[in-house]
Amino acid sequence: MINVTKTFLPDIDLYIEYLKKIWISEQITNNGQLYIELTEKLRAYLGCNDIQLLANGTLSLQLAIKSLGLKNEIITTPYSYVATVNSILWEGCTPIFADIDSETFCIDPLKIELLITDKTTAILATHVYGNPCNISAIENIAKIHNLKVIYDASHAFGVTLNGESILNYGDCSTLSFHATKLFHTGEGGAVVTKSKELSDTIYLMSKFGHIGEDEYIDIGINAKMTELHAAIGLAVLPSIDSIIARRRDVSIQYDQALRSLPIEKPKIANGVKYNYSYYPVVFNSPEDMRRVRGALLRHDINPRRYFYPSLNLLPFLSEESRQKCPISESIANRVLCLPLYYDLEKLEINLIATIIANELK
């Protein structure tokens, strides 16, 4: 089976060296030495001000919402993974969906402005497939209307815009370090902030809301990253540049193999240093997508419908959240993400391209 992605497993001897440090320290969690080391190394690699490592990307979103004290309505994108909207709902807020830009697949700032009411407290925008949102427009809207901004940057590890980390915008950005991501800790996530006060709040909330044995300050949960997960991250991080470079090569090979076919891809903005998180293709019709998907599956090739369904159509939403988003709905019905990982072979890429071409004749 050729899957849509494949977890990068670091050198096992390097991982064991980190495990030995855990065994020597006898500390598995609670701000151990590997957690601290990974925090510092990620801050340096990503070029961000402050980063809090957490147990997973969904908790990162939830704590971002909670730490900003958000209530009522949050304007968000219908084109993302379900964790984005689930986090809004879990924190007792109402998602209001603004349709996406047809070229970038990210939330359309013009649609955001039309949806702002006196109940709106924030914008939660996803850098879809690691492709940055229209940050300048979103930040301007937020400033005019006094709104908080969270960027779901789960796909955007290492992405920069005009030389600046994409994580340094908004009130905070969240990351996922799930095993399917470019950089991973098996399970894990993070929140990047520019405000020390906000960072301290997230830190406290992620550790039950108390410091030491006696100082209970606020309501909190357990969202800590363990030493075992930090060890995986430390073993993966030295390979991240070569992982991204290899995925770039695979993406270029796909571009060449698929160049004559009737498909479209999201447009990457000028000034973006991209990380090649995904290889999405959008077909002319849902029928074409289903035919290609079926043919690939018959050859033991497993693409994924990232992202389907359009989130505004989820069955558990309230009527208030069921806005029409025709662009998102259309793309969600026609998109497939093709297999993309560090050791995908040229022969496999050509096979995938040939199957797609045969189905689109």
Residue frames relative to the residue before (quaternion, step in Angstrom):
aa qw qx qy qz dx dy dz
M 1.0000 0.0000 0.0000 0.0000 0.00 0.00 0.00
I 0.1929 -0.7264 0.6481 0.1229 3.54 -1.01 0.91
N 0.1784 -0.8210 0.5370 0.0759 3.57 -0.34 1.24
V 0.6764 -0.5004 0.3503 0.4116 3.55 -1.29 0.35
T 0.7869 -0.0015 -0.0086 0.6170 3.56 1.17 -0.52
K 0.1903 -0.7598 0.6128 0.1046 3.53 -1.32 0.21
T 0.4586 -0.7014 0.4729 0.2722 3.55 -0.77 1.02
F 0.3589 -0.7066 0.5666 0.2257 3.55 -0.93 0.92
L 0.1492 -0.7827 0.6010 0.0622 3.55 -0.70 1.12
P 0.3590 -0.7621 0.4944 0.2142 3.59 -0.55 1.11
D 0.7073 -0.4123 0.3454 0.4587 3.53 -1.33 0.13
I 0.4303 -0.7449 0.4454 0.2482 3.56 -0.57 1.16
D 0.6187 0.5429 -0.3556 0.4428 3.60 1.05 -0.63
L 0.6308 0.5172 -0.3305 0.4748 3.57 1.07 -0.74
Y 0.6422 0.5164 -0.3215 0.4663 3.57 0.98 -0.84
I 0.6503 0.5216 -0.3170 0.4523 3.58 0.97 -0.86
E 0.6043 0.5543 -0.3565 0.4477 3.60 1.06 -0.69
Y 0.6612 0.4782 -0.3044 0.4914 3.57 1.02 -0.77
L 0.6215 0.5380 -0.3433 0.4543 3.59 1.03 -0.73
K 0.6143 0.5532 -0.3468 0.4431 3.57 1.03 -0.76
K 0.6253 0.5340 -0.3367 0.4587 3.58 1.05 -0.75
I 0.6284 0.5218 -0.3341 0.4704 3.57 1.07 -0.74
W 0.6677 0.5049 -0.3084 0.4518 3.57 0.90 -0.91
I 0.6409 0.5135 -0.3257 0.4685 3.57 1.07 -0.70
S 0.7120 0.4525 -0.2581 0.4709 3.57 0.92 -0.91
E 0.2226 -0.7985 0.5099 0.2300 3.55 1.23 -0.68
Q 0.5600 0.5616 -0.4002 0.4592 3.59 1.17 0.62
I 0.2080 -0.8148 0.5366 0.0701 3.56 -0.56 1.23
T 0.8073 0.0381 0.0139 0.5888 3.60 1.08 -0.63
N 0.6821 0.5047 -0.3485 0.3982 3.60 -1.30 -0.30
N 0.7517 -0.4514 0.2399 0.4166 3.56 0.46 1.30
G 0.1636 0.8082 -0.5433 0.1578 3.54 0.82 1.00
Q 0.7347 -0.4478 0.2872 0.4209 3.55 -1.32 0.15
L 0.6635 0.4947 -0.3224 0.4595 3.62 1.02 -0.67
Y 0.5910 0.5508 -0.3502 0.4740 3.56 1.10 -0.68
I 0.6765 0.4834 -0.2866 0.4760 3.57 0.89 -0.93
E 0.6578 0.5130 -0.3117 0.4550 3.59 0.95 -0.87
L 0.6668 0.4897 -0.3067 0.4707 3.59 0.92 -0.86
T 0.6026 0.5609 -0.3523 0.4453 3.58 1.00 -0.77
E 0.6998 0.4705 -0.2730 0.4630 3.57 0.82 -0.99
K 0.6745 0.4970 -0.3032 0.4539 3.59 0.93 -0.84
L 0.6571 0.4893 -0.3163 0.4783 3.61 1.02 -0.72
R 0.6062 0.5439 -0.3578 0.4568 3.58 1.02 -0.73
A 0.6852 0.4748 -0.2836 0.4740 3.58 0.94 -0.87
Y 0.6822 0.4934 -0.3022 0.4469 3.60 0.85 -0.92
L 0.7449 0.4204 -0.2184 0.4697 3.56 0.88 -0.95
G 0.3541 -0.7613 0.4802 0.2540 3.58 1.21 -0.29
C 0.4624 0.6817 -0.4403 0.3571 3.56 1.01 0.81
N 0.6194 -0.5998 0.3814 0.3334 3.53 -1.23 0.54
D 0.7975 -0.0966 0.1191 0.5835 3.54 0.80 -1.02
I 0.0245 -0.8047 0.5928 -0.0215 3.56 -0.90 0.89
Q 0.1494 -0.7662 0.6215 0.0666 3.55 -0.95 0.99
L 0.2732 -0.7748 0.5519 0.1427 3.58 -0.60 1.16
L 0.0740 -0.8178 0.5701 -0.0258 3.54 -0.91 1.01
A 0.7234 -0.4940 0.2962 0.3807 3.53 -1.34 0.22
N 0.7937 -0.1290 0.0681 0.5905 3.60 1.12 -0.55
G 0.6850 -0.5230 0.3376 0.3784 3.55 -1.30 0.26
T 0.6246 0.5406 -0.3443 0.4462 3.58 1.08 -0.63
L 0.6400 0.4973 -0.3163 0.4930 3.58 0.99 -0.79
S 0.5935 0.5644 -0.3612 0.4458 3.58 1.11 -0.63
L 0.6573 0.4914 -0.2987 0.4871 3.58 0.96 -0.85
Q 0.6681 0.5113 -0.3075 0.4446 3.58 0.87 -0.94
L 0.6915 0.4640 -0.2870 0.4735 3.58 0.92 -0.84
A 0.5825 0.5523 -0.3783 0.4611 3.60 1.12 -0.53
I 0.6658 0.4905 -0.2933 0.4797 3.58 0.93 -0.92
K 0.6847 0.4975 -0.2834 0.4510 3.56 0.87 -0.99
S 0.6904 0.5038 -0.2951 0.4272 3.58 0.86 -0.95
L 0.6752 0.4688 -0.2870 0.4919 3.59 1.18 -0.54
G 0.4237 -0.7386 0.4350 0.2927 3.57 1.31 -0.02
L 0.2652 0.8110 -0.4891 0.1808 3.58 1.10 0.64
K 0.0652 -0.7705 0.6340 0.0039 3.52 -1.14 0.83
N 0.8016 0.3533 -0.2062 0.4361 3.53 -1.39 -0.07
E 0.8264 -0.2801 0.2015 0.4449 3.58 -0.96 -0.91
I 0.0904 -0.7552 0.6478 0.0430 3.53 -1.10 0.88
I 0.2998 -0.7487 0.5639 0.1777 3.57 -0.68 1.07
T 0.0608 0.8156 -0.5654 0.1067 3.55 -0.73 1.09
T 0.5973 -0.5791 0.4336 0.3462 3.52 -1.36 0.05
P 0.3876 -0.7021 0.5374 0.2606 3.59 -1.11 0.61
Y 0.6973 0.4508 -0.2566 0.4946 3.57 1.29 -0.24
S 0.4657 0.6088 -0.4849 0.4210 3.52 0.07 1.41
Y 0.6223 -0.4854 0.4092 0.4579 3.57 -1.24 -0.13
V 0.6557 -0.5683 0.3391 0.3634 3.56 -1.13 0.71
A 0.5414 0.6316 -0.4032 0.3814 3.63 1.14 -0.48
T 0.5878 0.5907 -0.3732 0.4077 3.58 1.08 -0.65
V 0.7422 0.3802 -0.2251 0.5039 3.59 0.76 -1.01
N 0.5981 0.5688 -0.3693 0.4272 3.61 1.03 -0.66
S 0.6359 0.5351 -0.3310 0.4470 3.58 1.02 -0.77
I 0.6258 0.5241 -0.3285 0.4750 3.58 1.04 -0.76
L 0.6872 0.4805 -0.2792 0.4679 3.57 0.86 -0.98
W 0.6450 0.5451 -0.3207 0.4289 3.58 0.95 -0.89
E 0.7127 0.4261 -0.2451 0.5004 3.55 1.11 -0.69
G 0.5947 -0.6392 0.3384 0.3511 3.57 1.24 0.42
C 0.5346 0.6068 -0.4125 0.4195 3.59 1.22 0.38
T 0.4278 -0.6895 0.5278 0.2511 3.55 -1.30 0.30
P 0.2977 -0.7524 0.5541 0.1957 3.61 -0.69 1.01
I 0.0927 -0.7505 0.6529 0.0438 3.54 -1.03 0.91
F 0.2581 -0.8345 0.4755 0.1046 3.55 -0.45 1.23
A 0.1461 -0.7460 0.6461 0.0692 3.52 -0.92 1.06
D 0.4894 -0.6872 0.4504 0.2922 3.57 -0.78 0.99
I 0.5254 -0.6790 0.4458 0.2532 3.54 -1.29 0.44
D 0.5678 -0.5522 0.4853 0.3704 3.51 -1.37 0.24
S 0.4732 -0.7204 0.4334 0.2632 3.60 -0.80 0.98
E 0.6847 0.4743 -0.2933 0.4693 3.61 1.21 -0.34
T 0.7801 0.3246 -0.1795 0.5039 3.60 0.89 -0.87
F 0.3346 -0.7536 0.4748 0.3076 3.60 1.26 -0.55
C 0.5356 0.5866 -0.4150 0.4435 3.59 1.29 0.24
I 0.7033 -0.4675 0.3293 0.4223 3.57 -1.27 0.40
D 0.3813 -0.7366 0.5243 0.1927 3.56 -0.99 0.94
P 0.4165 -0.7367 0.4686 0.2535 3.63 -0.49 1.12
L 0.6134 0.5548 -0.3591 0.4324 3.61 1.03 -0.66
K 0.6561 0.4937 -0.3028 0.4838 3.57 1.10 -0.69
I 0.5790 0.5855 -0.3711 0.4292 3.59 1.12 -0.64
E 0.6760 0.5222 -0.3068 0.4197 3.58 0.77 -1.02
L 0.6549 0.5376 -0.3133 0.4288 3.58 1.02 -0.77
L 0.7252 0.4626 -0.2268 0.4568 3.58 1.19 -0.55
I 0.5034 0.6709 -0.4235 0.3423 3.60 1.23 -0.17
T 0.0032 0.7741 -0.6318 0.0386 3.54 -0.95 1.02
D 0.6853 -0.4581 0.3409 0.4520 3.57 -1.25 -0.13
K 0.6172 0.5316 -0.3424 0.4682 3.60 1.31 -0.08
T 0.5476 0.6383 -0.3930 0.3718 3.59 1.24 -0.32
T 0.1021 -0.8178 0.5654 0.0323 3.57 -0.83 1.01
A 0.8264 0.0278 0.0258 0.5618 3.60 1.12 -0.49
I 0.2874 -0.6734 0.6436 0.2231 3.47 -1.48 0.14
L 0.0628 -0.7650 0.6403 0.0298 3.56 -0.91 0.96
A 0.0024 -0.8311 0.5509 -0.0754 3.55 -0.24 1.33
T 0.2888 -0.7560 0.5660 0.1572 3.57 -1.05 0.80
H 0.3397 -0.6706 0.6183 0.2291 3.54 -1.08 0.81
V 0.2112 -0.8512 0.4679 0.1090 3.56 0.26 1.33
Y 0.8311 0.0209 -0.0950 0.5476 3.56 -0.79 1.14
G 0.6487 -0.5111 0.3157 0.4672 3.60 1.22 0.38
N 0.5169 0.6260 -0.4106 0.4152 3.58 1.33 0.06
P 0.4270 -0.7491 0.4303 0.2671 3.62 -0.45 1.13
C 0.5092 -0.6056 0.5266 0.3108 3.53 -1.22 0.66
N 0.5820 -0.5098 0.4735 0.4209 3.54 -1.36 0.01
I 0.1881 -0.8553 0.4752 0.0854 3.53 0.38 1.32
S 0.6644 0.5218 -0.3280 0.4228 3.58 0.81 -0.93
A 0.6678 0.4895 -0.3047 0.4708 3.60 0.96 -0.83
I 0.6566 0.5108 -0.3126 0.4586 3.59 0.93 -0.87
E 0.6701 0.4951 -0.3061 0.4606 3.58 0.89 -0.90
N 0.6349 0.5288 -0.3293 0.4571 3.58 1.05 -0.72
I 0.6367 0.5197 -0.3161 0.4740 3.58 0.99 -0.86
A 0.6629 0.5173 -0.3008 0.4500 3.57 0.91 -0.96
K 0.6537 0.5175 -0.3122 0.4555 3.57 0.99 -0.82
I 0.6605 0.5178 -0.3044 0.4505 3.57 0.93 -0.93
H 0.7953 0.3180 -0.1384 0.4972 3.58 0.90 -0.96
N 0.4303 -0.7303 0.4420 0.2937 3.59 1.30 0.21
L 0.3678 0.7247 -0.4863 0.3209 3.55 0.84 1.07
K 0.4450 -0.6376 0.5522 0.3009 3.55 -1.23 0.52
V 0.1773 -0.7775 0.5950 0.1006 3.58 -1.22 0.55
I 0.0509 -0.7521 0.6570 0.0072 3.52 -0.94 1.05
Y 0.1650 -0.7602 0.6186 0.1110 3.57 -0.98 0.85
D 0.2738 -0.7087 0.6286 0.1664 3.54 -0.87 1.03
A 0.0116 -0.8287 0.5555 -0.0671 3.54 -0.20 1.36
S 0.1593 0.8395 -0.5048 0.1224 3.56 1.15 0.64
H 0.7437 0.3854 -0.2131 0.5030 3.58 1.10 -0.70
A 0.6708 0.5890 -0.2416 0.3806 3.56 1.30 -0.31
F 0.2145 0.7913 -0.5434 0.1803 3.61 1.07 0.60
G 0.8512 0.1627 -0.1352 0.4803 3.57 -0.82 1.04
V 0.4979 0.6586 -0.4315 0.3635 3.61 1.25 -0.06
T 0.0714 -0.7842 0.6146 0.0459 3.57 -1.04 0.79
L 0.1998 -0.7421 0.6286 0.1194 3.54 -1.29 0.51
N 0.8245 -0.1025 -0.0005 0.5565 3.54 -0.52 1.25
G 0.7431 -0.4432 0.2054 0.4574 3.54 0.98 0.94
E 0.6532 0.4915 -0.3040 0.4892 3.59 1.30 -0.10
S 0.5462 -0.6150 0.4518 0.3455 3.57 -0.98 0.82
I 0.4848 -0.6723 0.4820 0.2839 3.57 -0.91 0.92
L 0.6062 0.5956 -0.3386 0.4038 3.57 1.24 -0.42
N 0.6547 0.5547 -0.3026 0.4148 3.58 1.21 -0.38
Y 0.5728 0.5633 -0.3926 0.4477 3.58 1.15 0.53
G 0.7494 0.3585 -0.2852 0.4781 3.55 -1.27 0.41
D 0.6709 -0.4480 0.3760 0.4558 3.53 -1.31 -0.23
C 0.7781 -0.1486 0.0781 0.6054 3.56 1.13 -0.63
S 0.2214 -0.7339 0.6255 0.1453 3.53 -1.35 0.39
T 0.2261 -0.7816 0.5677 0.1251 3.55 -1.05 0.75
L 0.1857 -0.7768 0.5970 0.0758 3.53 -1.18 0.72
S 0.2303 -0.7220 0.6289 0.1736 3.52 -1.31 0.46
F 0.1362 -0.7746 0.6136 0.0711 3.55 -1.00 0.90
H 0.1769 0.7993 -0.5431 0.1869 3.56 1.05 0.83
A 0.6771 -0.5408 0.3301 0.3744 3.56 -1.18 0.60
T 0.6641 0.5082 -0.3130 0.4503 3.61 1.16 -0.46
K 0.5860 0.6142 -0.3624 0.3848 3.59 1.24 -0.25
L 0.7006 -0.4538 0.3498 0.4254 3.57 -1.34 0.33
F 0.7548 0.1237 -0.0557 0.6417 3.51 0.87 -1.05
H 0.0518 0.8257 -0.5585 0.0611 3.58 -0.79 0.91
T 0.2357 -0.7231 0.6279 0.1651 3.48 -1.42 0.32
G 0.6411 -0.4521 0.2985 0.5436 3.56 1.26 0.46
E 0.6834 -0.1967 0.1683 0.6826 3.50 0.71 -1.27
G 0.3595 0.7334 -0.5227 0.2443 3.55 -0.96 0.78
G 0.0215 -0.7858 0.6179 0.0179 3.52 -1.31 0.13
A 0.1626 -0.7828 0.5922 0.1002 3.55 -1.30 -0.07
V 0.1995 -0.7150 0.6474 0.1728 3.50 -1.38 0.32
V 0.1794 -0.7618 0.6172 0.0804 3.55 -0.92 1.02
T 0.0170 -0.8057 0.5914 -0.0294 3.57 -0.86 0.99
K 0.3891 -0.6779 0.5629 0.2686 3.55 -1.34 0.28
S 0.6928 0.4668 -0.2499 0.4895 3.57 1.26 -0.44
K 0.4192 -0.7035 0.5116 0.2599 3.58 -0.75 1.00
E 0.6162 0.5546 -0.3465 0.4390 3.57 1.03 -0.75
L 0.6726 0.4761 -0.2954 0.4835 3.58 0.96 -0.88
S 0.6315 0.5333 -0.3271 0.4581 3.56 0.99 -0.81
D 0.6565 0.5060 -0.3089 0.4664 3.60 0.95 -0.85
T 0.6267 0.5330 -0.3346 0.4596 3.59 1.07 -0.74
I 0.6593 0.4968 -0.3065 0.4739 3.59 0.93 -0.89
Y 0.6204 0.5452 -0.3335 0.4545 3.57 0.98 -0.85
L 0.6875 0.4818 -0.2809 0.4651 3.57 0.86 -0.99
M 0.6740 0.5064 -0.2986 0.4474 3.59 0.87 -0.95
S 0.6800 0.5052 -0.2932 0.4432 3.59 1.06 -0.71
K 0.7360 0.3552 -0.1962 0.5419 3.57 1.30 -0.25
F 0.7211 -0.5006 0.2203 0.4254 3.51 0.86 1.15
G 0.5436 -0.6554 0.3889 0.3518 3.61 1.23 0.11
H 0.7160 0.3865 -0.2900 0.5039 3.59 1.16 0.38
I 0.3003 -0.7261 0.5961 0.1650 3.51 -1.31 0.50
G 0.8208 0.0776 -0.0908 0.5585 3.55 -0.74 1.05
E 0.7319 -0.4349 0.3050 0.4267 3.55 -1.23 -0.44
D 0.8011 0.3811 -0.1362 0.4410 3.56 1.05 -0.71
E 0.7071 0.4870 -0.2608 0.4415 3.58 1.12 -0.61
Y 0.0012 0.8031 -0.5921 0.0660 3.57 -0.08 1.34
I 0.1484 -0.8609 0.4866 0.0103 3.54 -0.37 1.31
D 0.8063 -0.1015 0.1288 0.5683 3.60 0.83 -0.96
I 0.6593 -0.4613 0.3944 0.4439 3.54 -1.33 0.03
G 0.0801 0.8046 -0.5849 0.0644 3.57 -0.93 0.84
I 0.2836 -0.7229 0.5976 0.1999 3.52 -1.37 0.10
N 0.5041 -0.6059 0.4981 0.3617 3.56 -1.29 -0.09
A 0.1488 0.7910 -0.5766 0.1400 3.58 -0.35 1.25
K 0.3041 0.8031 -0.4679 0.2089 3.57 1.22 0.49
M 0.3623 -0.6659 0.6014 0.2521 3.54 -1.25 0.57
T 0.3797 -0.7395 0.5132 0.2137 3.58 -0.91 0.91
E 0.6484 -0.5033 0.4074 0.4005 3.55 -1.33 0.25
L 0.6212 0.5532 -0.3459 0.4341 3.61 1.04 -0.72
H 0.6774 0.4637 -0.2874 0.4935 3.57 1.01 -0.79
A 0.6214 0.5303 -0.3415 0.4648 3.58 1.01 -0.72
A 0.6107 0.5602 -0.3453 0.4405 3.59 1.07 -0.73
I 0.6354 0.5098 -0.3333 0.4746 3.60 0.98 -0.79
G 0.6515 0.5261 -0.3150 0.4467 3.56 0.92 -0.91
L 0.6669 0.4997 -0.2996 0.4646 3.58 0.93 -0.88
A 0.6669 0.4848 -0.3009 0.4793 3.59 1.10 -0.62
V 0.6674 0.4944 -0.2968 0.4713 3.60 1.14 -0.62
L 0.6188 0.6273 -0.3485 0.3195 3.57 0.90 -0.97
P 0.6505 0.5212 -0.3585 0.4204 3.68 0.85 -0.70
S 0.7018 0.4632 -0.2593 0.4752 3.60 1.20 -0.47
I 0.4457 0.7544 -0.4304 0.2166 3.59 1.25 -0.28
D 0.6473 0.5159 -0.3399 0.4465 3.62 0.94 -0.74
S 0.6745 0.4717 -0.3020 0.4811 3.60 0.96 -0.78
I 0.5892 0.5530 -0.3649 0.4625 3.61 1.13 -0.60
I 0.6835 0.4751 -0.2899 0.4722 3.58 0.85 -0.96
A 0.6431 0.5262 -0.3258 0.4510 3.60 0.96 -0.85
R 0.6647 0.4969 -0.3085 0.4649 3.57 0.96 -0.84
R 0.6504 0.5023 -0.3176 0.4730 3.60 0.99 -0.79
R 0.5881 0.5478 -0.3615 0.4727 3.58 1.12 -0.60
D 0.6536 0.5148 -0.3131 0.4580 3.59 0.92 -0.90
V 0.6453 0.5120 -0.3156 0.4710 3.58 0.96 -0.87
S 0.6580 0.5169 -0.3110 0.4506 3.59 0.94 -0.88
I 0.6383 0.5125 -0.3236 0.4747 3.59 1.02 -0.77
Q 0.6386 0.5184 -0.3264 0.4658 3.58 1.00 -0.76
Y 0.6189 0.5183 -0.3328 0.4874 3.58 1.05 -0.74
D 0.6311 0.5494 -0.3348 0.4334 3.58 0.90 -0.94
Q 0.6908 0.4792 -0.2747 0.4666 3.55 0.91 -0.93
A 0.6983 0.4885 -0.2775 0.4436 3.57 0.91 -0.91
L 0.7591 0.3738 -0.1865 0.4992 3.60 1.13 -0.69
R 0.3844 0.7985 -0.4294 0.1740 3.58 1.28 -0.16
S 0.7386 0.4208 -0.2441 0.4666 3.63 1.04 -0.63
L 0.5700 0.6282 -0.3689 0.3800 3.59 1.26 -0.03
P 0.5180 -0.6575 0.4547 0.3043 3.61 -1.15 0.61
I 0.3982 0.6676 -0.5202 0.3538 3.55 0.39 1.31
E 0.2154 -0.7610 0.5917 0.1561 3.57 -1.26 0.35
K 0.2100 -0.7493 0.6161 0.1220 3.53 -1.32 0.46
P 0.5941 -0.5538 0.4194 0.4054 3.61 -1.15 0.38
K 0.4368 -0.6920 0.5186 0.2475 3.53 -1.13 0.74
I 0.2729 -0.7476 0.5868 0.1493 3.56 -0.88 1.02
A 0.4544 -0.7234 0.4531 0.2548 3.59 -0.71 1.09
N 0.5987 -0.5371 0.4519 0.3858 3.56 -1.27 0.42
G 0.7814 0.3406 -0.2528 0.4578 3.55 -1.11 0.70
V 0.5804 0.5895 -0.3714 0.4215 3.59 1.29 -0.02
K 0.1924 -0.7076 0.6662 0.1357 3.53 -1.02 0.88
Y 0.2014 -0.8452 0.4913 0.0605 3.53 -0.13 1.38
N 0.3636 -0.7610 0.5036 0.1871 3.58 -1.19 0.52
Y 0.3802 -0.7650 0.4558 0.2501 3.62 1.29 0.05
S 0.1069 0.8371 -0.5212 0.1272 3.53 0.90 1.03
Y 0.8062 0.0594 0.0261 0.5881 3.56 0.99 -0.89
Y 0.2110 -0.7267 0.6232 0.1977 3.54 -1.35 0.15
P 0.0030 -0.8288 0.5585 -0.0350 3.60 0.15 1.28
V 0.0496 -0.7602 0.6463 0.0437 3.55 -1.15 0.70
V 0.2004 -0.7746 0.5930 0.0910 3.56 -1.02 0.86
F 0.2925 -0.7812 0.5352 0.1330 3.55 -0.73 1.13
N 0.6700 -0.5274 0.3504 0.3876 3.55 -1.26 0.34
S 0.8084 0.0623 0.0024 0.5853 3.57 1.11 -0.64
P 0.6145 -0.5313 0.4192 0.4055 3.60 -1.22 0.35
E 0.6104 0.5633 -0.3478 0.4348 3.57 1.10 -0.69
D 0.6361 0.5111 -0.3253 0.4778 3.59 0.99 -0.81
M 0.6460 0.5259 -0.3226 0.4495 3.58 0.92 -0.91
R 0.6914 0.4819 -0.2912 0.4527 3.58 0.82 -0.98
R 0.6422 0.5225 -0.3288 0.4543 3.58 1.01 -0.77
V 0.6648 0.4879 -0.2964 0.4818 3.58 0.95 -0.88
R 0.6453 0.5251 -0.3240 0.4504 3.58 0.91 -0.89
G 0.6578 0.5156 -0.3062 0.4557 3.57 0.91 -0.90
A 0.6631 0.5054 -0.3036 0.4612 3.58 0.95 -0.87
L 0.6487 0.5100 -0.3177 0.4670 3.59 0.96 -0.81
L 0.6568 0.5128 -0.3128 0.4559 3.58 0.93 -0.88
R 0.6295 0.5337 -0.3350 0.4546 3.59 1.05 -0.73
H 0.7047 0.4038 -0.2527 0.5257 3.59 1.20 -0.44
D 0.5192 -0.6668 0.3890 0.3667 3.58 1.26 0.44
I 0.4833 0.5936 -0.4669 0.4428 3.53 1.03 0.92
N 0.1539 -0.8442 0.5131 0.0169 3.55 -0.54 1.21
P 0.0729 -0.7750 0.6271 0.0268 3.62 -0.19 1.24
R 0.2793 -0.7536 0.5588 0.2045 3.60 -1.22 0.07
R 0.4334 -0.6843 0.5257 0.2600 3.52 -1.17 0.68
Y 0.1382 0.7749 -0.5940 0.1663 3.54 0.43 1.27
F 0.6678 -0.4251 -0.6108 0.0165 1.64 -0.97 2.31
Y 0.0738 0.7721 -0.6208 0.1144 3.52 -0.83 1.12
P 0.5541 -0.2510 -0.7932 0.0290 1.51 -1.87 1.70
S 0.6418 -0.4219 0.4246 0.4794 3.53 -1.31 -0.02
L 0.5146 -0.7249 0.3619 0.2807 3.57 -0.60 1.18
N 0.5884 0.5817 -0.3750 0.4182 3.60 1.15 -0.44
L 0.6757 0.4805 -0.2849 0.4811 3.59 1.28 -0.18
L 0.3663 0.7432 -0.4945 0.2626 3.61 1.21 0.12
P 0.5214 -0.7046 0.3857 0.2880 3.61 -0.82 0.94
F 0.7042 0.4793 -0.2770 0.4446 3.61 1.13 -0.51
L 0.4601 0.6835 -0.4510 0.3431 3.61 1.24 0.18
S 0.4939 -0.6117 0.5203 0.3334 3.54 -1.24 0.47
E 0.6621 -0.4986 0.3719 0.4180 3.57 -1.24 0.32
E 0.5945 0.5972 -0.3483 0.4106 3.56 1.12 -0.70
S 0.7313 0.4286 -0.2252 0.4803 3.57 1.12 -0.70
R 0.5870 0.6189 -0.3641 0.3739 3.59 1.21 -0.12
Q 0.1015 0.8060 -0.5711 0.1176 3.55 0.65 1.12
K 0.4884 -0.6244 0.5163 0.3241 3.56 -1.20 0.53
C 0.0148 0.7767 -0.6284 0.0405 3.56 -0.95 0.94
P 0.1461 -0.8671 0.4676 0.0904 3.58 0.50 1.18
I 0.6489 0.5072 -0.3472 0.4485 3.63 0.96 -0.71
S 0.6628 0.4958 -0.3003 0.4741 3.58 0.89 -0.93
E 0.6575 0.5149 -0.3148 0.4510 3.57 0.90 -0.89
S 0.6602 0.5133 -0.3068 0.4544 3.57 0.97 -0.84
I 0.6911 0.4654 -0.2875 0.4724 3.59 0.83 -0.97
A 0.6353 0.5407 -0.3328 0.4397 3.61 0.96 -0.82
N 0.6838 0.4809 -0.2766 0.4740 3.58 1.12 -0.62
R 0.7636 0.3730 -0.1879 0.4924 3.59 1.25 -0.29
V 0.6070 0.6121 -0.3349 0.3803 3.59 1.26 -0.13
L 0.0082 -0.7348 0.6769 0.0429 3.50 -1.32 0.57
C 0.2382 -0.7095 0.6352 0.1910 3.56 -1.12 0.66
L 0.3157 -0.7686 0.5335 0.1579 3.54 -0.69 1.15
P 0.6601 -0.5045 0.3615 0.4231 3.60 -1.18 0.44
L 0.1097 0.7731 -0.6137 0.1165 3.55 -0.93 0.97
Y 0.3273 0.7117 -0.5771 0.2309 3.54 -0.66 1.18
Y 0.7598 -0.4830 0.2262 0.3718 3.49 -1.31 0.51
D 0.8055 0.2493 -0.1503 0.5161 3.64 0.97 -0.63
L 0.2638 0.7387 -0.5604 0.2658 3.57 1.08 0.73
E 0.3412 -0.7837 0.4916 0.1668 3.57 -0.71 1.10
K 0.6309 -0.5490 0.3967 0.3784 3.55 -1.23 0.57
L 0.6094 0.5545 -0.3450 0.4495 3.59 1.04 -0.75
E 0.6669 0.4904 -0.2938 0.4780 3.58 1.00 -0.83
I 0.6225 0.5341 -0.3348 0.4639 3.58 1.03 -0.79
N 0.6765 0.4922 -0.2904 0.4645 3.57 0.90 -0.94
L 0.6158 0.5360 -0.3450 0.4631 3.59 1.06 -0.71
I 0.6516 0.5093 -0.3107 0.4686 3.58 0.90 -0.91
A 0.6669 0.5080 -0.2957 0.4579 3.58 0.91 -0.93
T 0.6543 0.5186 -0.3097 0.4550 3.57 1.00 -0.83
I 0.6385 0.5144 -0.3280 0.4692 3.59 0.97 -0.82
I 0.6534 0.5067 -0.3182 0.4639 3.59 0.91 -0.90
A 0.6613 0.5182 -0.3079 0.4465 3.58 0.89 -0.96
N 0.6536 0.5191 -0.3164 0.4509 3.58 0.94 -0.85
E 0.6936 0.4754 -0.2825 0.4616 3.60 0.99 -0.75
L 0.7086 0.4429 -0.2551 0.4864 3.59 1.20 -0.46
K 0.3836 0.7307 -0.4854 0.2887 3.61 1.22 0.17
